[in-house]
Amino acid sequence: MFRELVFAGLKPAGQAARSIVITLLVAASVAAPFAQTAAPERLSFDDAIQRAVARSPTVAQAATAILRAEGLLQQARAATLPSISATLTNVTLDSARSFSGGVTQPQNQSTIGADLSFPVLAMARWAAKAQAQDSVTIANLSTDDVRRQVAVATAQAFLAVIAQKRQVEVNERARDSANAHLEYARKRLASGAGSQLNELRAAQEMSTDESRLENSRLALTRAEEALGVLVVGSGPIDTAGEPSFEAPSAVDPASWLSSRTDIKLFTAQQHAAERILKDSRKDIYPTVTASFDPQFLTPKGLFQPSKTWRLTIVASQSIFDGGQRKAVERQRQAAFDSSTQALAGVELQARSDVRLARESVQSYERALASARRAAQQAADVLRITTIAFEAGATTNLEVIDAQRSARDAETTAAVAEDAARKARLELLVALGRFPK
């Protein structure tokens, strides 16, 4: 009975049995070249995220900005610290210089000197040091945000693999159902109870389902390859299990806003721009530098002592710079205004993302429940239609239509499941709860 073939997996006999044997032999010959292909590595959701963040070249490239910012900070700090230098000079003349019987300058004379310089007052340098520290903070936060982006991309790729695997399962069931119908049609035709038209209709549906199955398998391979690239694997990556996304029902906006890496980054950029703007007034302050220079001369001359030292204090104040400081201050004001507007825009978008994500979760959950009911109802329709067809109350057109409806309903349910998973992930991302 066809119904038994569809729902109990029983095998027909006679001519249909021979065709099944031939089909199995052909399938085995096609699958033989791929039997030696290693199965993709399987990773859990948490392992995939951790590996992607740890190995991603994008994260490594972003981390180099931290080293550069730390180097600039060290340069700015060095400008505020004392500097010490030493010199050694040797001078050889054609002959010694004399005066009144005494040697004023020996023919060969060496001078050893040192210089100790210290900025007594350097407001602009001290401000640059604090500004460089802000750059290090921004570089760290920027790297954290890149890690978040990589983690989110990996999570989406992981869910895409799950969705494609679900689609492959749906198409495999549809193919098996169509194959059972085809075998039943062939059996009826061989016994003289069926028609060639019924067999062709069943064969057409079988071919359509096989084509859909191949397309879904290729889509699965592409999804696994994409996941493999994100986790920096040596090949495609398969999923092990499904992640569980549980978002809190209510969260204080002040808490989740401050936990988002992009909000932290834009806030740090705004604070850095504000500091630079406020430090503009320090550019007009004078600079005072003290320098101590000891010197040792050997051999000494008549008018040259062997040991000397010099203390120098230099104060510098700009009187007129042609409006240079004013122009720089305007640029800094523009940068501060831009960073403030950027932060406001990101916060506005973040609040919108949370509201939309919450609504999406609720909407997709309702849609998923309806899609699952529709899939169950379509399966019941297929079962009843098959029984009626066996009893001669309907034609195989109704059976094929029911098969298509069941396949489409299952596909819709699989799509709804994927949308619901993605919506829960997007809510966690919007709340700053992912990655942990």
C-alpha positions as a Markdown table, in Angstrom:
| # | Residue | x | y | z |
|---|---|---|---|---|
| 1 | Met | 0.0 | 0.0 | 0.0 |
| 2 | Phe | 1.2 | 3.5 | -0.9 |
| 3 | Arg | 0.2 | 4.8 | 2.5 |
| 4 | Glu | 2.3 | 2.2 | 4.2 |
| 5 | Leu | 5.3 | 3.1 | 2.0 |
| 6 | Val | 5.0 | 6.8 | 3.0 |
| 7 | Phe | 4.4 | 6.4 | 6.7 |
| 8 | Ala | 5.8 | 3.0 | 7.6 |
| 9 | Gly | 8.7 | 2.6 | 5.1 |
| 10 | Leu | 7.7 | -0.8 | 3.7 |
| 11 | Lys | 9.3 | -1.9 | 0.4 |
| 12 | Pro | 7.3 | -3.0 | -2.7 |
| 13 | Ala | 7.9 | -6.2 | -4.6 |
| 14 | Gly | 8.3 | -7.3 | -8.2 |
| 15 | Gln | 9.3 | -4.8 | -10.8 |
| 16 | Ala | 9.4 | -2.0 | -8.2 |
| 17 | Ala | 11.8 | -4.0 | -6.1 |
| 18 | Arg | 14.2 | -4.4 | -9.1 |
| 19 | Ser | 14.1 | -0.7 | -9.8 |
| 20 | Ile | 14.9 | 0.1 | -6.1 |
| 21 | Val | 17.9 | -2.2 | -6.3 |
| 22 | Ile | 19.1 | -0.5 | -9.5 |
| 23 | Thr | 18.6 | 2.9 | -7.9 |
| 24 | Leu | 20.7 | 1.9 | -4.9 |
| 25 | Leu | 23.5 | 0.5 | -7.1 |
| 26 | Val | 23.6 | 3.8 | -9.0 |
| 27 | Ala | 23.6 | 5.8 | -5.8 |
| 28 | Ala | 26.4 | 3.8 | -4.4 |
| 29 | Ser | 28.5 | 4.2 | -7.6 |
| 30 | Val | 27.9 | 8.0 | -7.5 |
| 31 | Ala | 28.7 | 8.2 | -3.8 |
| 32 | Ala | 31.9 | 6.1 | -4.0 |
| 33 | Pro | 34.2 | 9.0 | -5.1 |
| 34 | Phe | 33.0 | 11.1 | -2.1 |
| 35 | Ala | 33.2 | 8.3 | 0.4 |
| 36 | Gln | 36.9 | 9.2 | 1.2 |
| 37 | Thr | 36.0 | 12.9 | 1.8 |
| 38 | Ala | 36.6 | 13.6 | 5.4 |
| 39 | Ala | 33.5 | 14.8 | 7.4 |
| 40 | Pro | 33.6 | 18.5 | 8.3 |
| 41 | Glu | 34.8 | 19.3 | 11.8 |
| 42 | Arg | 32.0 | 19.8 | 14.3 |
| 43 | Leu | 32.0 | 22.7 | 16.7 |
| 44 | Ser | 29.6 | 23.8 | 19.4 |
| 45 | Phe | 28.4 | 27.4 | 19.3 |
| 46 | Asp | 30.6 | 28.6 | 22.2 |
| 47 | Asp | 33.7 | 26.9 | 20.7 |
| 48 | Ala | 33.0 | 28.5 | 17.3 |
| 49 | Ile | 32.8 | 31.9 | 18.8 |
| 50 | Gln | 35.9 | 31.6 | 20.9 |
| 51 | Arg | 37.9 | 30.2 | 18.0 |
| 52 | Ala | 36.8 | 32.9 | 15.7 |
| 53 | Val | 37.7 | 35.7 | 18.1 |
| 54 | Ala | 41.0 | 34.1 | 19.0 |
| 55 | Arg | 42.1 | 33.4 | 15.4 |
| 56 | Ser | 40.5 | 36.1 | 13.3 |
| 57 | Pro | 43.0 | 38.1 | 11.2 |
| 58 | Thr | 40.6 | 41.1 | 11.5 |
| 59 | Val | 40.9 | 41.1 | 15.3 |
| 60 | Ala | 44.7 | 40.7 | 15.0 |
| 61 | Gln | 44.9 | 43.6 | 12.6 |
| 62 | Ala | 42.8 | 45.8 | 15.0 |
| 63 | Ala | 45.1 | 44.8 | 17.8 |
| 64 | Thr | 48.1 | 46.3 | 16.0 |
| 65 | Ala | 46.4 | 49.7 | 16.5 |
| 66 | Ile | 46.8 | 49.2 | 20.2 |
| 67 | Leu | 50.6 | 48.8 | 19.8 |
| 68 | Arg | 50.7 | 51.9 | 17.7 |
| 69 | Ala | 48.7 | 54.0 | 20.2 |
| 70 | Glu | 51.0 | 52.7 | 23.0 |
| 71 | Gly | 54.0 | 53.8 | 21.0 |
| 72 | Leu | 52.6 | 57.3 | 20.5 |
| 73 | Leu | 51.8 | 57.4 | 24.3 |
| 74 | Gln | 55.4 | 56.5 | 25.1 |
| 75 | Gln | 56.6 | 59.3 | 22.7 |
| 76 | Ala | 54.3 | 61.8 | 24.4 |
| 77 | Arg | 55.4 | 60.7 | 27.9 |
| 78 | Ala | 59.1 | 61.0 | 26.9 |
| 79 | Ala | 58.6 | 64.6 | 26.0 |
| 80 | Thr | 57.6 | 65.4 | 29.6 |
| 81 | Leu | 60.5 | 63.6 | 31.2 |
| 82 | Pro | 64.2 | 64.7 | 31.7 |
| 83 | Ser | 66.6 | 64.0 | 28.9 |
| 84 | Ile | 70.3 | 63.2 | 29.3 |
| 85 | Ser | 72.9 | 63.2 | 26.7 |
| 86 | Ala | 76.7 | 62.9 | 26.7 |
| 87 | Thr | 79.4 | 64.0 | 24.2 |
| 88 | Leu | 83.0 | 63.3 | 23.6 |
| 89 | Thr | 85.1 | 65.6 | 21.4 |
| 90 | Asn | 88.7 | 65.3 | 20.4 |
| 91 | Val | 90.5 | 68.1 | 18.6 |
| 92 | Thr | 94.0 | 67.9 | 17.1 |
| 93 | Leu | 95.8 | 71.1 | 15.9 |
| 94 | Asp | 98.8 | 71.4 | 13.6 |
| 95 | Ser | 100.7 | 72.7 | 16.7 |
| 96 | Ala | 100.0 | 73.9 | 20.2 |
| 97 | Arg | 99.0 | 77.5 | 20.8 |
| 98 | Ser | 101.1 | 79.5 | 23.2 |
| 99 | Phe | 101.1 | 82.9 | 24.9 |
| 100 | Ser | 103.8 | 84.5 | 27.0 |
| 101 | Gly | 105.5 | 81.1 | 27.4 |
| 102 | Gly | 102.3 | 79.3 | 28.4 |
| 103 | Val | 100.2 | 76.9 | 26.3 |
| 104 | Thr | 96.8 | 78.3 | 25.8 |
| 105 | Gln | 95.6 | 75.3 | 23.8 |
| 106 | Pro | 97.3 | 72.0 | 23.6 |
| 107 | Gln | 97.9 | 70.4 | 20.2 |
| 108 | Asn | 95.6 | 67.4 | 21.2 |
| 109 | Gln | 92.7 | 68.1 | 23.5 |
| 110 | Ser | 89.6 | 66.1 | 24.5 |
| 111 | Thr | 86.4 | 67.4 | 25.9 |
| 112 | Ile | 83.8 | 65.3 | 27.8 |
| 113 | Gly | 80.4 | 67.0 | 28.2 |
| 114 | Ala | 76.9 | 66.1 | 29.3 |
| 115 | Asp | 73.5 | 67.8 | 29.0 |
| 116 | Leu | 70.6 | 67.3 | 31.4 |
| 117 | Ser | 67.4 | 69.0 | 30.2 |
| 118 | Phe | 64.1 | 69.1 | 32.0 |
| 119 | Pro | 60.8 | 70.8 | 31.0 |
| 120 | Val | 59.9 | 72.9 | 34.0 |
| 121 | Leu | 56.7 | 74.3 | 32.5 |
| 122 | Ala | 55.2 | 72.5 | 29.4 |
| 123 | Met | 51.5 | 72.5 | 29.6 |
| 124 | Ala | 51.0 | 71.5 | 25.9 |
| 125 | Arg | 53.3 | 68.5 | 26.3 |
| 126 | Trp | 51.6 | 67.4 | 29.5 |
| 127 | Ala | 48.2 | 67.7 | 27.7 |
| 128 | Ala | 49.5 | 65.7 | 24.8 |
| 129 | Lys | 50.4 | 62.9 | 27.2 |
| 130 | Ala | 46.8 | 62.7 | 28.4 |
| 131 | Gln | 45.5 | 62.8 | 24.9 |
| 132 | Ala | 47.8 | 59.9 | 23.9 |
| 133 | Gln | 46.4 | 57.9 | 26.8 |
| 134 | Asp | 42.9 | 58.5 | 25.4 |
| 135 | Ser | 44.2 | 57.1 | 22.1 |
| 136 | Val | 45.2 | 53.9 | 23.8 |
| 137 | Thr | 41.8 | 53.6 | 25.4 |
| 138 | Ile | 40.1 | 54.1 | 22.1 |
| 139 | Ala | 42.3 | 51.5 | 20.4 |
| 140 | Asn | 41.4 | 49.0 | 23.0 |
| 141 | Leu | 37.7 | 49.7 | 22.8 |
| 142 | Ser | 37.9 | 49.6 | 19.0 |
| 143 | Thr | 39.5 | 46.1 | 19.2 |
| 144 | Asp | 36.7 | 45.0 | 21.5 |
| 145 | Asp | 34.1 | 46.2 | 19.1 |
| 146 | Val | 35.9 | 44.3 | 16.2 |
| 147 | Arg | 35.8 | 41.2 | 18.4 |
| 148 | Arg | 32.0 | 41.8 | 18.8 |
| 149 | Gln | 31.5 | 42.1 | 15.1 |
| 150 | Val | 33.5 | 38.9 | 14.4 |
| 151 | Ala | 31.5 | 37.1 | 17.1 |
| 152 | Val | 28.2 | 38.3 | 15.7 |
| 153 | Ala | 29.2 | 37.3 | 12.1 |
| 154 | Thr | 30.3 | 33.9 | 13.4 |
| 155 | Ala | 27.0 | 33.4 | 15.3 |
| 156 | Gln | 25.0 | 34.3 | 12.2 |
| 157 | Ala | 27.1 | 31.9 | 10.1 |
| 158 | Phe | 26.5 | 29.2 | 12.7 |
| 159 | Leu | 22.8 | 29.7 | 12.6 |
| 160 | Ala | 22.9 | 29.7 | 8.8 |
| 161 | Val | 24.4 | 26.2 | 8.9 |
| 162 | Ile | 21.7 | 25.0 | 11.3 |
| 163 | Ala | 19.0 | 26.5 | 9.0 |
| 164 | Gln | 20.5 | 24.8 | 5.9 |
| 165 | Lys | 20.7 | 21.5 | 7.7 |
| 166 | Arg | 17.1 | 21.8 | 8.6 |
| 167 | Gln | 16.2 | 22.5 | 5.0 |
| 168 | Val | 18.1 | 19.5 | 3.8 |
| 169 | Glu | 16.1 | 17.3 | 6.3 |
| 170 | Val | 12.9 | 18.8 | 4.9 |
| 171 | Asn | 13.8 | 18.2 | 1.3 |
| 172 | Glu | 15.0 | 14.6 | 2.1 |
| 173 | Arg | 11.6 | 13.8 | 3.7 |
| 174 | Ala | 9.8 | 15.3 | 0.7 |
| 175 | Arg | 12.1 | 13.3 | -1.7 |
| 176 | Asp | 11.4 | 10.1 | 0.3 |
| 177 | Ser | 7.7 | 10.7 | 0.2 |
| 178 | Ala | 7.8 | 11.4 | -3.5 |
| 179 | Asn | 9.9 | 8.3 | -4.1 |
| 180 | Ala | 7.4 | 6.1 | -2.2 |
| 181 | His | 4.6 | 7.6 | -4.3 |
| 182 | Leu | 6.6 | 6.8 | -7.5 |
| 183 | Glu | 7.3 | 3.3 | -6.5 |
| 184 | Tyr | 3.6 | 2.8 | -5.6 |
| 185 | Ala | 2.6 | 4.2 | -9.0 |
| 186 | Arg | 5.0 | 1.8 | -10.8 |
| 187 | Lys | 3.7 | -1.1 | -8.8 |
| 188 | Arg | 0.1 | -0.3 | -9.8 |
| 189 | Leu | 1.1 | 0.2 | -13.4 |
| 190 | Ala | 2.9 | -3.2 | -13.4 |
| 191 | Ser | -0.2 | -4.8 | -12.0 |
| 192 | Gly | -2.5 | -3.2 | -14.6 |
| 193 | Ala | -4.4 | -1.1 | -12.0 |
| 194 | Gly | -2.6 | 2.2 | -12.6 |
| 195 | Ser | -1.8 | 4.4 | -15.6 |
| 196 | Gln | 1.4 | 5.8 | -17.2 |
| 197 | Leu | 0.1 | 9.3 | -16.6 |
| 198 | Asn | 0.0 | 8.7 | -12.8 |
| 199 | Glu | 3.6 | 7.3 | -13.0 |
| 200 | Leu | 4.8 | 10.3 | -14.9 |
| 201 | Arg | 3.2 | 12.7 | -12.5 |
| 202 | Ala | 4.9 | 11.0 | -9.6 |
| 203 | Ala | 8.2 | 10.9 | -11.4 |
| 204 | Gln | 8.0 | 14.6 | -12.1 |
| 205 | Glu | 7.5 | 15.3 | -8.4 |
| 206 | Met | 10.3 | 13.0 | -7.6 |
| 207 | Ser | 12.7 | 14.8 | -9.9 |
| 208 | Thr | 11.6 | 18.2 | -8.6 |
| 209 | Asp | 12.3 | 17.1 | -5.0 |
| 210 | Glu | 15.7 | 15.7 | -5.9 |
| 211 | Ser | 16.6 | 19.0 | -7.5 |
| 212 | Arg | 15.5 | 20.9 | -4.4 |
| 213 | Leu | 17.5 | 18.5 | -2.3 |
| 214 | Glu | 20.7 | 19.0 | -4.3 |
| 215 | Asn | 20.3 | 22.8 | -4.1 |
| 216 | Ser | 19.8 | 22.7 | -0.4 |
| 217 | Arg | 22.9 | 20.4 | 0.1 |
| 218 | Leu | 25.0 | 22.9 | -1.9 |
| 219 | Ala | 23.7 | 25.7 | 0.2 |
| 220 | Leu | 24.6 | 23.8 | 3.3 |
| 221 | Thr | 28.2 | 23.3 | 1.9 |
| 222 | Arg | 28.5 | 27.0 | 1.3 |
| 223 | Ala | 27.3 | 27.8 | 4.8 |
| 224 | Glu | 29.8 | 25.4 | 6.3 |
| 225 | Glu | 32.6 | 26.9 | 4.2 |
| 226 | Ala | 31.6 | 30.4 | 5.3 |
| 227 | Leu | 31.7 | 29.3 | 9.0 |
| 228 | Gly | 35.0 | 27.6 | 8.4 |
| 229 | Val | 36.5 | 30.9 | 7.1 |
| 230 | Leu | 35.2 | 32.8 | 10.1 |
| 231 | Val | 36.7 | 30.4 | 12.6 |
| 232 | Val | 39.9 | 30.2 | 10.6 |
| 233 | Gly | 39.6 | 26.5 | 10.0 |
| 234 | Ser | 41.3 | 24.3 | 7.5 |
| 235 | Gly | 38.0 | 23.3 | 5.9 |
| 236 | Pro | 34.2 | 23.5 | 6.3 |
| 237 | Ile | 32.8 | 23.5 | 9.8 |
| 238 | Asp | 29.7 | 21.7 | 10.9 |
| 239 | Thr | 27.6 | 22.6 | 13.9 |
| 240 | Ala | 27.2 | 20.5 | 17.0 |
| 241 | Gly | 23.9 | 21.3 | 18.8 |
| 242 | Glu | 21.9 | 24.5 | 18.8 |
| 243 | Pro | 22.6 | 27.6 | 20.9 |
| 244 | Ser | 20.2 | 28.8 | 23.5 |
| 245 | Phe | 19.5 | 32.5 | 23.5 |
| 246 | Glu | 17.6 | 33.7 | 26.5 |
| 247 | Ala | 17.3 | 37.5 | 26.8 |
| 248 | Pro | 16.0 | 39.2 | 29.9 |
| 249 | Ser | 12.4 | 40.5 | 29.8 |
| 250 | Ala | 13.3 | 43.9 | 31.1 |
| 251 | Val | 16.6 | 45.8 | 31.3 |
| 252 | Asp | 17.4 | 49.3 | 32.5 |
| 253 | Pro | 18.5 | 51.4 | 29.4 |
| 254 | Ala | 21.3 | 53.0 | 31.4 |
| 255 | Ser | 22.8 | 49.5 | 32.1 |
| 256 | Trp | 22.6 | 48.0 | 28.6 |
| 257 | Leu | 23.7 | 51.2 | 26.8 |
| 258 | Ser | 26.9 | 51.2 | 28.8 |
| 259 | Ser | 27.6 | 47.6 | 28.1 |
| 260 | Arg | 27.6 | 47.9 | 24.3 |
| 261 | Thr | 31.1 | 48.0 | 22.8 |
| 262 | Asp | 30.1 | 50.5 | 20.1 |
| 263 | Ile | 28.6 | 52.9 | 22.7 |
| 264 | Lys | 31.8 | 52.6 | 24.8 |
| 265 | Leu | 33.9 | 53.3 | 21.7 |
| 266 | Phe | 31.9 | 56.4 | 20.6 |
| 267 | Thr | 31.8 | 57.6 | 24.2 |
| 268 | Ala | 35.5 | 57.4 | 24.5 |
| 269 | Gln | 36.0 | 59.2 | 21.2 |
| 270 | Gln | 33.7 | 62.0 | 22.3 |
| 271 | His | 35.6 | 62.3 | 25.7 |
| 272 | Ala | 38.9 | 62.4 | 23.8 |
| 273 | Ala | 37.7 | 65.1 | 21.5 |
| 274 | Glu | 36.4 | 67.1 | 24.4 |
| 275 | Arg | 39.8 | 66.8 | 26.2 |
| 276 | Ile | 41.7 | 68.0 | 23.1 |
| 277 | Leu | 39.3 | 70.9 | 22.8 |
| 278 | Lys | 39.7 | 72.0 | 26.4 |
| 279 | Asp | 43.5 | 71.6 | 26.1 |
| 280 | Ser | 43.5 | 74.2 | 23.4 |
| 281 | Arg | 44.0 | 77.0 | 26.0 |
| 282 | Lys | 47.2 | 75.3 | 27.2 |
| 283 | Asp | 48.8 | 76.1 | 23.8 |
| 284 | Ile | 49.1 | 79.8 | 24.8 |
| 285 | Tyr | 51.0 | 79.0 | 28.0 |
| 286 | Pro | 54.8 | 79.7 | 28.0 |
| 287 | Thr | 57.3 | 76.9 | 28.1 |
| 288 | Val | 60.2 | 76.9 | 30.5 |
| 289 | Thr | 63.1 | 74.5 | 30.1 |
| 290 | Ala | 66.1 | 74.1 | 32.5 |
| 291 | Ser | 69.4 | 72.7 | 31.2 |
| 292 | Phe | 72.5 | 71.7 | 33.1 |
| 293 | Asp | 75.7 | 71.1 | 31.2 |
| 294 | Pro | 78.9 | 69.9 | 33.0 |
| 295 | Gln | 82.1 | 69.7 | 31.0 |
| 296 | Phe | 85.6 | 68.2 | 31.5 |
| 297 | Leu | 88.6 | 69.3 | 29.4 |
| 298 | Thr | 91.9 | 67.5 | 29.2 |
| 299 | Pro | 94.6 | 68.7 | 29.0 |
| 300 | Lys | 93.5 | 72.1 | 30.1 |
| 301 | Gly | 94.8 | 75.3 | 28.5 |
| 302 | Leu | 96.1 | 78.5 | 30.0 |
| 303 | Phe | 92.7 | 80.2 | 29.8 |
| 304 | Gln | 90.6 | 77.0 | 29.9 |
| 305 | Pro | 89.8 | 75.3 | 33.2 |
| 306 | Ser | 89.5 | 71.5 | 33.2 |
| 307 | Lys | 86.1 | 71.4 | 34.9 |
| 308 | Thr | 83.2 | 73.7 | 34.2 |
| 309 | Trp | 79.4 | 73.6 | 34.3 |
| 310 | Arg | 76.6 | 75.7 | 33.0 |
| 311 | Leu | 72.9 | 76.1 | 34.1 |
| 312 | Thr | 70.5 | 77.5 | 31.5 |
| 313 | Ile | 66.9 | 78.4 | 32.0 |
| 314 | Val | 65.0 | 79.2 | 28.8 |
| 315 | Ala | 61.4 | 80.6 | 28.8 |
| 316 | Ser | 59.5 | 80.9 | 25.6 |
| 317 | Gln | 56.2 | 82.7 | 24.9 |
| 318 | Ser | 54.5 | 83.0 | 21.6 |
| 319 | Ile | 53.3 | 86.6 | 20.9 |
| 320 | Phe | 51.7 | 86.4 | 17.5 |
| 321 | Asp | 51.1 | 83.3 | 15.4 |
| 322 | Gly | 49.0 | 84.7 | 12.6 |
| 323 | Gly | 45.8 | 83.0 | 13.9 |
| 324 | Gln | 47.3 | 79.5 | 13.9 |
| 325 | Arg | 46.0 | 78.6 | 17.4 |
| 326 | Lys | 42.6 | 79.9 | 16.6 |
| 327 | Ala | 42.3 | 77.8 | 13.5 |
| 328 | Val | 43.4 | 74.7 | 15.3 |
| 329 | Glu | 40.9 | 75.3 | 18.1 |
| 330 | Arg | 38.1 | 75.6 | 15.5 |
| 331 | Gln | 39.1 | 72.3 | 14.0 |
| 332 | Arg | 39.1 | 70.7 | 17.4 |
| 333 | Gln | 35.6 | 72.2 | 18.1 |
| 334 | Ala | 34.4 | 70.7 | 14.8 |
| 335 | Ala | 35.8 | 67.3 | 15.8 |
| 336 | Phe | 34.1 | 67.5 | 19.2 |
| 337 | Asp | 30.8 | 68.4 | 17.7 |
| 338 | Ser | 31.1 | 65.6 | 15.2 |
| 339 | Ser | 31.9 | 63.0 | 17.9 |
| 340 | Thr | 29.0 | 64.3 | 20.0 |
| 341 | Gln | 26.6 | 63.9 | 17.1 |
| 342 | Ala | 27.9 | 60.5 | 16.3 |
| 343 | Leu | 27.5 | 59.3 | 19.8 |
| 344 | Ala | 23.9 | 60.6 | 19.9 |
| 345 | Gly | 23.2 | 58.9 | 16.6 |
| 346 | Val | 24.6 | 55.5 | 17.8 |
| 347 | Glu | 22.6 | 55.7 | 21.1 |
| 348 | Leu | 19.4 | 56.6 | 19.1 |
| 349 | Gln | 20.0 | 53.6 | 16.8 |
| 350 | Ala | 20.8 | 51.3 | 19.7 |
| 351 | Arg | 17.5 | 52.1 | 21.4 |
| 352 | Ser | 15.7 | 51.5 | 18.1 |
| 353 | Asp | 17.5 | 48.2 | 17.7 |
| 354 | Val | 16.4 | 47.0 | 21.1 |
| 355 | Arg | 12.8 | 48.0 | 20.5 |
| 356 | Leu | 12.7 | 46.4 | 17.1 |
| 357 | Ala | 14.5 | 43.3 | 18.3 |
| 358 | Arg | 12.0 | 42.8 | 21.2 |
| 359 | Glu | 9.1 | 43.2 | 18.8 |
| 360 | Ser | 10.8 | 40.9 | 16.3 |
| 361 | Val | 11.3 | 38.1 | 18.9 |
| 362 | Gln | 7.6 | 38.3 | 19.8 |
| 363 | Ser | 6.4 | 38.4 | 16.2 |
| 364 | Tyr | 8.7 | 35.6 | 15.0 |
| 365 | Glu | 7.7 | 33.4 | 18.0 |
| 366 | Arg | 4.0 | 33.8 | 17.0 |
| 367 | Ala | 4.8 | 33.2 | 13.3 |
| 368 | Leu | 6.8 | 30.1 | 14.3 |
| 369 | Ala | 3.9 | 28.7 | 16.3 |
| 370 | Ser | 1.6 | 29.2 | 13.3 |
| 371 | Ala | 4.1 | 27.7 | 10.9 |
| 372 | Arg | 4.4 | 24.6 | 13.0 |
| 373 | Arg | 0.7 | 24.2 | 13.2 |
| 374 | Ala | 0.5 | 24.6 | 9.5 |
| 375 | Ala | 3.2 | 21.9 | 9.0 |
| 376 | Gln | 1.3 | 19.5 | 11.2 |
| 377 | Gln | -1.9 | 20.2 | 9.5 |
| 378 | Ala | -0.3 | 19.7 | 6.1 |
| 379 | Ala | 1.1 | 16.4 | 7.3 |
| 380 | Asp | -2.4 | 15.3 | 8.4 |
| 381 | Val | -3.8 | 16.4 | 5.0 |
| 382 | Leu | -1.2 | 14.3 | 3.2 |
| 383 | Arg | -2.0 | 11.3 | 5.4 |
| 384 | Ile | -5.7 | 11.6 | 4.8 |
| 385 | Thr | -5.3 | 12.2 | 1.1 |
| 386 | Thr | -3.1 | 9.2 | 0.8 |
| 387 | Ile | -5.7 | 7.0 | 2.5 |
| 388 | Ala | -8.4 | 8.4 | 0.2 |
| 389 | Phe | -6.2 | 7.8 | -2.9 |
| 390 | Glu | -5.7 | 4.1 | -1.9 |
| 391 | Ala | -9.4 | 3.8 | -1.5 |
| 392 | Gly | -10.0 | 5.2 | -4.9 |
| 393 | Ala | -11.7 | 8.3 | -3.7 |
| 394 | Thr | -9.2 | 10.7 | -5.1 |
| 395 | Thr | -6.6 | 10.9 | -7.9 |
| 396 | Asn | -2.8 | 11.1 | -7.5 |
| 397 | Leu | -3.1 | 14.8 | -8.3 |
| 398 | Glu | -4.5 | 15.4 | -4.9 |
| 399 | Val | -1.7 | 13.4 | -3.4 |
| 400 | Ile | 1.0 | 15.3 | -5.3 |
| 401 | Asp | -0.7 | 18.6 | -4.3 |
| 402 | Ala | -0.7 | 17.4 | -0.6 |
| 403 | Gln | 2.9 | 16.4 | -0.8 |
| 404 | Arg | 3.9 | 19.8 | -2.2 |
| 405 | Ser | 1.8 | 21.6 | 0.5 |
| 406 | Ala | 3.5 | 19.5 | 3.2 |
| 407 | Arg | 6.9 | 20.2 | 1.8 |
| 408 | Asp | 6.2 | 23.9 | 1.6 |
| 409 | Ala | 4.7 | 24.0 | 5.1 |
| 410 | Glu | 7.8 | 22.3 | 6.5 |
| 411 | Thr | 10.0 | 24.7 | 4.6 |
| 412 | Thr | 8.1 | 27.7 | 6.0 |
| 413 | Ala | 8.4 | 26.2 | 9.5 |
| 414 | Ala | 12.2 | 25.8 | 9.1 |
| 415 | Val | 12.5 | 29.4 | 7.8 |
| 416 | Ala | 10.4 | 30.6 | 10.8 |
| 417 | Glu | 12.7 | 28.7 | 13.2 |
| 418 | Asp | 15.7 | 30.3 | 11.7 |
| 419 | Ala | 14.1 | 33.7 | 11.9 |
| 420 | Ala | 13.2 | 33.2 | 15.5 |
| 421 | Arg | 16.7 | 32.2 | 16.4 |
| 422 | Lys | 18.2 | 35.1 | 14.6 |
| 423 | Ala | 15.8 | 37.5 | 16.3 |
| 424 | Arg | 16.8 | 36.3 | 19.8 |
| 425 | Leu | 20.4 | 36.7 | 18.8 |
| 426 | Glu | 19.8 | 40.2 | 17.5 |
| 427 | Leu | 18.1 | 41.1 | 20.8 |
| 428 | Leu | 21.1 | 39.9 | 22.8 |
| 429 | Val | 23.5 | 41.9 | 20.5 |
| 430 | Ala | 21.3 | 45.0 | 20.8 |
| 431 | Leu | 21.4 | 44.7 | 24.6 |
| 432 | Gly | 25.1 | 44.3 | 24.7 |
| 433 | Arg | 24.7 | 40.8 | 26.1 |
| 434 | Phe | 26.5 | 39.1 | 23.2 |
| 435 | Pro | 29.3 | 38.1 | 23.1 |
| 436 | Lys | 29.5 | 37.5 | 26.8 |
